[in-house]
Amino acid sequence: MSQTDFDVIVIGGGPGGYVAALRAAQLKLSVAVVEAQHLGGICLNWGCIPTKALLRASEINHLLHDLPAYGFKADGVSFDFKKIVARSRAVSKQLSAGVAHLLKKAKVPVFDGHGKLDGTLANGRRKVLVSKDGAAPTTLTAQHVILATGARARVLPGLEPDGQFIWSYKEALVPETMPKSLVVIGSGAIGTEFASFYRNMGADVTLVEVAERILPVEDVEISQLARKAFEKQGIRVLTSAKIGTLQKTATGVSIPVTVNGKADTLVAERVISAVGIVGNVEKIGLEGTKIQVDRTHVVTDALCRTGEPGVYAIGDLAGAPWLAHKASHEAVMCVEAIAGRKVHPIDPTKIPGCTYCRPQIASVGYTEAKALEAGYKVRVGRFPLIANGKALAMGEPDGLIKTVFDAQTGELLGAHMIGAEVTEMIQGYVIARTGELTEAELAETIFPHPTISESMHEAVLAAYDGALHF
Ligand SMILES: Cc1cc2nc3c(=O)[nH]c(=O)nc-3n(C[C@H](O)[C@H](O)[C@H](O)COP(=O)(O)OP(=O)(O)OC[C@H]3O[C@@H](n4cnc5c(N)ncnc54)[C@H](O)[C@@H]3O)c2cc1C
């Protein structure tokens, strides 16, 4: 008979859940994962990874159409859209299988089914019911239960995905054909990545945002530069835009929109709704427990503990920022605390955020406005990529690196980047923030030449009037 009692049961096998299980196994805790659909969660199957595989294709398409700038000539360049989508699905499948392999190697059993907390205890241990296809549920028990059920797309009334004209991120990842025109509603990371992908594949794209600027969580200068870059690429950007009731037509959708009091109608073959996500708090047995839900997220303390002893929530289920690396970091912290290790609660200003549109955007810590709001006196440095040799050599001169320092202590408060490869470079500043480095250590750091990362150094020097190349 297979084991049913564990130290830890994790419900959900995404980057929160599977990482929690792997770490628990490393720490010699007996652990099981319950997963209803696919190991790797949204991240590997419907989020981070398949979007990046599609974006890689659109980057290549962009380059192919820019060949003369590099001295090349190629006629009749075309693409097979089905193959591009199939490649993205294959990458997801490979990684999901990789997670299954890692769990097997770590001897972590995976229960295939829907997991739900049972309010009653069995000999003082938590009960989890696992159901599959209407069969009688299997009962598992454990001392600790980690809820890692993730989140799904927020659905606005009138914008319910219909599998045809109205898409959420899921439909947008597996289109049968390339739409000629597309409206993307919502300009957070997900919306801008899809706008970028479809535009760079050749679609007419309109990006609609209700807030005053696109990418509203980013530093205002970065948002402005992103808008400028998108418009230069031919993306129509509407901000402070309120949409009315969508009408379906024979060939697509028609959406009334008002921008600063001026009415217009957007007509397109497809619309992608990217207006946020909601936590999967339903049907996991929270009713009648002391676990609190705030809107659609489980409330936890700094160590991911819920109001119910022995029950934890991590990742998207536990709220913003909705990022895979935040989910995995919480997973490790939560399990290490369960194992009795000393852990450090996460400081949200040390979590990087990346958007893989063209040009890429990456940031960590305080924006200039947030730093001022928090009462800091700041010193700000800026370095444009047009003054960077590697960026010019690569043919990627558009972009900016901006640093925000505490004027009193010299601590790096935040860094904001737009341009080529910045999602790979932001980690340098994340290490600086995690180590609470000041401008002195950063100025003394030697950056390799020629790299775009030299601009990170220059943006530090610029904050102290010492930039050398601008
Ligand atoms: C289009 C898109 C692009 C994204 N790109 C990025 C990116 O580039 N970088 C980044 O950091 N983040 C990105 N994200 C966000 C990222 O995917 C999430 O933050 C991350 O997946 C959260 O991990 P999680 O483990 O909390 O939840 P999830 O990944 O959602 O995993 C939850 C798992 O729990 C399972 N489950 C749910 N309920 C039950 C139940 N009752 N019983 C059993 N199993 C259950 C689900 O099937 C799922 O596998 C993106 C998201 C989307 C939608």
Ligand as a Chemical Component Dictionary entry (heavy atoms), coordinates in Angstrom:
data_LIG
# 
_chem_comp.id                   LIG 
_chem_comp.type                 NON-POLYMER 
_chem_comp.pdbx_formal_charge   0 
_chem_comp.three_letter_code    LIG 
# 
loop_
_chem_comp_atom.comp_id 
_chem_comp_atom.atom_id 
_chem_comp_atom.alt_atom_id 
_chem_comp_atom.type_symbol 
_chem_comp_atom.charge 
_chem_comp_atom.model_Cartn_x 
_chem_comp_atom.model_Cartn_y 
_chem_comp_atom.model_Cartn_z 
_chem_comp_atom.pdbx_ordinal 
LIG C1  C1  C 0 0.999  34.650 -19.784 1  
LIG C2  C2  C 0 1.789  34.677 -18.495 2  
LIG C3  C3  C 0 3.133  35.000 -18.531 3  
LIG C4  C4  C 0 3.870  35.020 -17.353 4  
LIG N1  N1  N 0 5.194  35.331 -17.420 5  
LIG C5  C5  C 0 5.919  35.359 -16.287 6  
LIG C6  C6  C 0 7.300  35.648 -16.315 7  
LIG O1  O1  O 0 7.876  35.898 -17.371 8  
LIG N2  N2  N 0 7.986  35.651 -15.149 9  
LIG C7  C7  C 0 7.379  35.374 -13.962 10 
LIG O2  O2  O 0 8.052  35.392 -12.921 11 
LIG N3  N3  N 0 6.076  35.098 -13.899 12 
LIG C8  C8  C 0 5.332  35.072 -15.027 13 
LIG N4  N4  N 0 4.016  34.752 -14.960 14 
LIG C9  C9  C 0 3.424  34.458 -13.644 15 
LIG C10 C10 C 0 3.770  33.043 -13.185 16 
LIG O3  O3  O 0 3.295  32.124 -14.131 17 
LIG C11 C11 C 0 3.155  32.793 -11.834 18 
LIG O4  O4  O 0 3.561  33.795 -10.929 19 
LIG C12 C12 C 0 3.571  31.445 -11.269 20 
LIG O5  O5  O 0 3.176  30.402 -12.132 21 
LIG C13 C13 C 0 2.948  31.229 -9.887  22 
LIG O6  O6  O 0 3.322  29.983 -9.395  23 
LIG P1  P1  P 0 2.402  29.186 -8.370  24 
LIG O7  O7  O 0 3.127  27.934 -8.064  25 
LIG O8  O8  O 0 2.001  30.072 -7.272  26 
LIG O9  O9  O 0 1.061  28.864 -9.159  27 
LIG P2  P2  P 0 0.781  28.155 -10.545 28 
LIG O10 O10 O 0 1.923  28.200 -11.445 29 
LIG O11 O11 O 0 -0.512 28.727 -11.010 30 
LIG O12 O12 O 0 0.576  26.636 -10.153 31 
LIG C14 C14 C 0 -0.527 26.204 -9.419  32 
LIG C15 C15 C 0 -0.741 24.743 -9.698  33 
LIG O13 O13 O 0 -1.726 24.266 -8.787  34 
LIG C16 C16 C 0 -2.604 23.380 -9.465  35 
LIG N5  N5  N 0 -3.859 23.367 -8.707  36 
LIG C17 C17 C 0 -4.722 24.397 -8.534  37 
LIG N6  N6  N 0 -5.710 24.020 -7.685  38 
LIG C18 C18 C 0 -5.444 22.740 -7.331  39 
LIG C19 C19 C 0 -6.079 21.805 -6.466  40 
LIG N7  N7  N 0 -7.172 22.128 -5.759  41 
LIG N8  N8  N 0 -5.537 20.573 -6.354  42 
LIG C20 C20 C 0 -4.423 20.239 -7.030  43 
LIG N9  N9  N 0 -3.770 21.082 -7.844  44 
LIG C21 C21 C 0 -4.275 22.317 -7.987  45 
LIG C22 C22 C 0 -2.712 23.964 -10.862 46 
LIG O14 O14 O 0 -3.102 22.971 -11.799 47 
LIG C23 C23 C 0 -1.292 24.472 -11.087 48 
LIG O15 O15 O 0 -0.486 23.488 -11.708 49 
LIG C24 C24 C 0 3.248  34.706 -16.120 50 
LIG C25 C25 C 0 1.899  34.371 -16.090 51 
LIG C26 C26 C 0 1.176  34.358 -17.255 52 
LIG C27 C27 C 0 -0.280 33.985 -17.206 53 
# 
loop_
_chem_comp_bond.comp_id 
_chem_comp_bond.atom_id_1 
_chem_comp_bond.atom_id_2 
_chem_comp_bond.value_order 
_chem_comp_bond.pdbx_ordinal 
LIG C1  C2  SING 1  
LIG C2  C3  SING 2  
LIG C2  C26 DOUB 3  
LIG C3  C4  DOUB 4  
LIG C4  N1  SING 5  
LIG C4  C24 SING 6  
LIG N1  C5  DOUB 7  
LIG C5  C6  SING 8  
LIG C5  C8  SING 9  
LIG C6  O1  DOUB 10 
LIG C6  N2  SING 11 
LIG N2  C7  SING 12 
LIG C7  O2  DOUB 13 
LIG C7  N3  SING 14 
LIG N3  C8  DOUB 15 
LIG C8  N4  SING 16 
LIG N4  C9  SING 17 
LIG N4  C24 SING 18 
LIG C9  C10 SING 19 
LIG C10 O3  SING 20 
LIG C10 C11 SING 21 
LIG C11 O4  SING 22 
LIG C11 C12 SING 23 
LIG C12 O5  SING 24 
LIG C12 C13 SING 25 
LIG C13 O6  SING 26 
LIG O6  P1  SING 27 
LIG P1  O7  DOUB 28 
LIG P1  O8  SING 29 
LIG P1  O9  SING 30 
LIG O9  P2  SING 31 
LIG P2  O10 DOUB 32 
LIG P2  O11 SING 33 
LIG P2  O12 SING 34 
LIG O12 C14 SING 35 
LIG C14 C15 SING 36 
LIG C15 O13 SING 37 
LIG C15 C23 SING 38 
LIG O13 C16 SING 39 
LIG C16 N5  SING 40 
LIG C16 C22 SING 41 
LIG N5  C17 SING 42 
LIG N5  C21 SING 43 
LIG C17 N6  DOUB 44 
LIG N6  C18 SING 45 
LIG C18 C19 SING 46 
LIG C18 C21 DOUB 47 
LIG C19 N7  SING 48 
LIG C19 N8  DOUB 49 
LIG N8  C20 SING 50 
LIG C20 N9  DOUB 51 
LIG N9  C21 SING 52 
LIG C22 O14 SING 53 
LIG C22 C23 SING 54 
LIG C23 O15 SING 55 
LIG C24 C25 DOUB 56 
LIG C25 C26 SING 57 
LIG C26 C27 SING 58 
# 
